[in-house]
Amino acid sequence: MNIQKHDIHHEFPEFKEEIRELKMTNAYFSRLFKDYHELDHEVIRIEEGVENTSDEYLETLKVKRLRLKDELYSMLKKHTTPA
């Protein structure tokens, strides 16, 4: 099975500098980024068969990951929008 990378740097390469800056200056963004990263790794471990779980649990994790990604994207867009 070919597991796709979903880390934030692969998802939003155009925001490389903004990600770095927000991780250093915004505690909320940094926490969400960390939560997303941990959740993404858990999904990958399950998809690779390292961990076994129900399909429903995996789908729940994917939904949480998507919500975090949406919130991170929103913050990145706001950060790049001129005031």
QUIDASUL-V88806 format. One record per residue. N is the residue number from 1. RES is the residue in three letters. PHI is phi in whole degrees, 0 to 359 (none if undefined). Layout:
BEGIN
N_RES_PHI / N_RES_PHI
END
This chain:
BEGIN
1_MET_none / 2_ASN_268 / 3_ILE_272 / 4_GLN_277 / 5_LYS_280 / 6_HIS_237 / 7_ASP_295 / 8_ILE_301 / 9_HIS_294 / 10_HIS_282 / 11_GLU_288 / 12_PHE_229 / 13_PRO_297 / 14_GLU_288 / 15_PHE_251 / 16_LYS_307 / 17_GLU_291 / 18_GLU_295 / 19_ILE_299 / 20_ARG_301 / 21_GLU_296 / 22_LEU_293 / 23_LYS_298 / 24_MET_274 / 25_THR_246 / 26_ASN_235 / 27_ALA_298 / 28_TYR_294 / 29_PHE_300 / 30_SER_301 / 31_ARG_293 / 32_LEU_298 / 33_PHE_299 / 34_LYS_296 / 35_ASP_300 / 36_TYR_299 / 37_HIS_301 / 38_GLU_295 / 39_LEU_295 / 40_ASP_299 / 41_HIS_295 / 42_GLU_295 / 43_VAL_299 / 44_ILE_299 / 45_ARG_300 / 46_ILE_293 / 47_GLU_296 / 48_GLU_279 / 49_GLY_87 / 50_VAL_291 / 51_GLU_240 / 52_ASN_253 / 53_THR_200 / 54_SER_282 / 55_ASP_298 / 56_GLU_297 / 57_TYR_296 / 58_LEU_299 / 59_GLU_295 / 60_THR_299 / 61_LEU_297 / 62_LYS_295 / 63_VAL_294 / 64_LYS_299 / 65_ARG_299 / 66_LEU_296 / 67_ARG_296 / 68_LEU_297 / 69_LYS_298 / 70_ASP_298 / 71_GLU_292 / 72_LEU_297 / 73_TYR_299 / 74_SER_301 / 75_MET_294 / 76_LEU_295 / 77_LYS_297 / 78_LYS_298 / 79_HIS_294 / 80_THR_269 / 81_THR_283 / 82_PRO_298 / 83_ALA_281
END
